[in-house]
Amino acid sequence: MPFGQVVVGPPGSGKTTYCNGMQQFLSALGRKTAVINLDPANDALPCDCSVDIEELIKLDDVMTQYGLGPNGGLVYCMDYLEKNIDWLEKKLEPLAKDHYLLFDLPGQVELFTLHPHVKNVIDTMTNKWNFRLTAVHLIDSHLCTDPGNYVSALLLSLSTMLHLGLPHINVLSKIDMIQQYGPLAFNLDFYTEVQDLGYLAHHLNQDPRFQKYRKLTEGLCEVIQDYGMVSFATLNVNDKESVYEVVKLVDKSNGYVFAGIEGDVTELSKVAAGDTNWDYYKAAAVQEKYVDDIRTSRDF
């Protein structure tokens, strides 16, 4: 039974870097890991991919042949992949026997919030091929420093969760770089646990740029809270402990820890027994490590 991660997120959120770092970490853990590049716009791969969509279709060729821009070209490529799903099945067949799979998807958010092609490909893998996959949705942590961008990130995360229909882990990536973007309005746990967004709406309403959107902002915050589905882990891909926390969340979400797959028994036992609650104390430790030398405008 193949297990793996579907790595999604906006452009620049660190998906390819994540796949590279996760592959190295899991290999050290004793897992045979394969990276599957399904992003035809990704022309700077830092690691060797076991499967590359450019063997099937190239974005530049599509744009030239059909006169499409990058966004339209990516939609065409995903549609083409869906219609040629047998190509992907043949490529994955030898890997599915003993590899853990990391799928690197395009960064165009419409592909996994609006258009059906990526979802249909994933549904085929999970329903017909019996893959056990978890969606790992990366959001650049610098969005937390701008309340308006943070609300947008919450809506994107919620929409992606509902559209893909997979076990889902939201991750604030590049947490080690958050100091470069300025102060946070609240402590880090406010953003990871998505606490009472009424405070965030009030904070936004103090900004003259957002005052005319007050009702819209309050309505969006209410929608997000009513669903109650969005929360975040944090990630520094260069920190083994940080990567390990994400691995534990993913492994319990898709059932990998219960599959009896061969690997380092000691390490797998630690993952299975480990606490996966992303609570205040973990967020506080991350804040102390990466954020505390920035003054927050409010102790929440």
N, C-alpha and C positions, 0 to 999 in steps of 0.2 A: 504494500500500500504506500504510494508515494506521498511525501509530505513536502511542504514548502511555503514560501511567502510570495505574495503579489505586492510588489513595491510600487506605490503610486504617490503622487504629490505634484505640486506646481513646479514649473521650471525653476531651477536654482535651489531647490530644497535639499539636494544632496542624495538623490536616489542612486546614481551610479557609484558614488563614493561609498554609500551605505552598503550596496551589494558587494563591492570589493572588500570593505572592512569586515562585513559579516561572513563572507566566504573564508577569509583568513582566520577569523575567530572560530568558526565552526570546524574548520579543518584541524585546528589545534585541539579542539574538543574531541576529535575522533570521528567526525562525520565526513563522508565523501559528499562534497557540495558542488553543484553545477550552477553557473550563472546563465540565464536565458535572456538574451537581449531582444526585447520586442519593441524597441524604440528605433524606428528607421531614421530618426533625426540625430541619433547618438553616434557621432563620428569620432569621439575621443574616448574610447574605452580603456580604462586603466588596468584591466585584467583580461585574461583569455576567456572568451565566452564559449560554452559548449554548443550553444545554438545562437545564431545571429539572423535576425529577420532579413538582413540585407542580402542573404543568400536567396531569399524569395522575391523581395521587392525593395527598391531603393527610392527614397523620397525625392532625391534630385531628378531621377528619371521620370517620376510621376509628374513633378512640377513642370518639367520641360515638355513632356509629351502632351499634357492636358491643359497647360497654361494656368495651373493652380498655384495659389500661395501656400505657405507652410501649413496653415491650419487646414485648408481644404485638402492638401496633399496627405496629411496625417489621417484624416477621416477616410480618404480613399484607401490608404495602406491598411488600415484596420479592417475595413470592409473586405479588402482583398484577402487578408489573413483569415477572416471568418469563412470566406467562400473556399479557401484552400486549407481548411483545418487538417486535412489528411497529411499535408506536408509537415505540420507541427507534430502530429501524432507519430509519424515515422521518426522524426528527429528525437522525440522524447522517449520513445519506446525503450531503447537500450539504457537510458539514464534512469528511467523510472524504477528499475529493478533494485538499485542500491544507492541512489543519490538523493540528497536533500536539494530541492530546487529553489532557486531565487529568480523570480521573474522581474526584470527591469522594464517598466512600462513607460510610454511617452509622458511628457509633462503637460500636455494640453488638457486642461481640466474638463473640458466638454466631453472628452472621450470616456471618462468614467463618472460623469454626472448626467449627461443628456443622451448621447448617441448609444445605440444598443450593441455595437459591434464588439467592444471589449468585454462587456457583460456576457454576451453570447459565447465568446471564446472561453471565458472563465466557467460559465455554466456547463459547457461541454466537458471541460477538464474535471469538474467536481461531480457532475451527475452521470456522465457516460464513462469516464476513465477512472473514476473513483479516487481522484486526487484529494488530499486533505490540505487545504490552503487557508492561510490567514492573510488578510489585507493589512499591510503596514503603510499607513498614510503619514508621510513626512510633511511637516509644516515648519518653515524656517522660523526659529525662535525670535528673530528680530521683529516679527509682526506684533509681538506682545508689547513692544515699546510704543506702539501707536494704537490707541483703543479702537479707532475705526477699522484699521486693518485686522485687529484681533477679532472683531465681530464678523468680518468677512471670512476669516479663517475658520471660525466656528461654524458658519453656515456651509462653507465648503466641506468641512469634515462631516457634518450631519448629512448633507446631500449625498456624499460619497458612500457613507455607511448604508443609507437606505437604498441606493442604486445598485451597489455591488452585491449586497446580501451575503457577505462572508463574515466569519469571525474577524473582528476588526480591532486594530491597535493604532491609536493616534499618537504621534510622536513629535515633540518639539525638537527639531534637529539643530545642530550647530550651537548647542547651549553654551559651549565654552567661548563663543564669540559674542554673546549677548551684551557684554560690557561695552562693545564698540558702538552700540546703537543708541545709548542714552539711558536715562533712568526709567524704572518701571513705576507705574502709578500705584501698584499694590505689590504685596509680597508674592513670591513665585507661586506659592500654593494656590493663590486666587486663580491663576491662569491654568495650572495643571488640573485642579479639581473642578474648574468652572463653577465657582461659588456664586452667590447671589449677584446676578448680573444687573440688578437694580442700581448697585453702586457704580458699575461701569457706565450705565446709561446716564446717571447723574453726572459723572465725571465728564462724559462727552458733551452734555448739555451746557457745561461751563465754557466750552469753546465756541466762540461766535460763529465759526464755520459750520457747526453742526446744529445750532439752535433751531434753524428752520426745519431740520429733519428729526426733531425731538420725538414726535409720535411714531415715525417710522423706526427709529432706533429702539424705542421702548417695545414696539411690537415685535421686532426681530429678536430682541433679547427674551421676550416672553415665549416665542416659538421655540427657541433653543432650550430654554429651561423646561418647558412643558414636555418635550421629548425626553429630557434627562439622560441622554445617551452619550454625550461627548465629554471626554476627559483626556488628559495627555500624560504620557510618560515623557521623560527628557532623555536626550542622547548627545553624548560626545563620542563620535565614532572612533576616536583615538584613545579612549579610556576603556580598558577592558571591563572594569566594574560596571560602567554605564551600558556597554554593549550586552553584558551578561544579564542585566535587569530586563532589557528588551527581549532577549532570548527566552527567559523564563516566562514572560507574559505570552509570547507567541507559542511556545511549546505547550502551555496549558490550554491555550485557546483552540488549537487544532488537534489536541490529543496526542501529540508526538511522544510525550513522556510516558504514555501508557502503551506504546506500540511494541516495546521490546526490541527496538532496532539496535543492532550491534554498534558498539562505540566504547568510549571510556566509561566503564561502569560507575566509577567513583563520581565523575563529573555529571553523568546522567542522573544519579541518585540525588546529587545536590540540587539539580534543576527541579526534579520531581517534588522534593521536600521543601523547596524554597518558598518563602513568602512572596506573593505577587501583588499584594495590595499596595497601590501607589498612593500612600497616605501622606499626611502632613509631615511626618518625620523624614521620609525620603526626600520630599520636596525641600524641606528645611536644610538637609545635608547638601543638596545641589545648590541651594541659594548661598549657603555659607562658602561653598567652593568657588562659585562662579559669579555671584551677584552681589555679595555683601559689601563690596567696596564701592558699589553705586548706592547713593542715597535714594531710597524710595520716598515718594511724596506722601505716602500714607502707610502706617503700620496697620495691616488688616489682620 
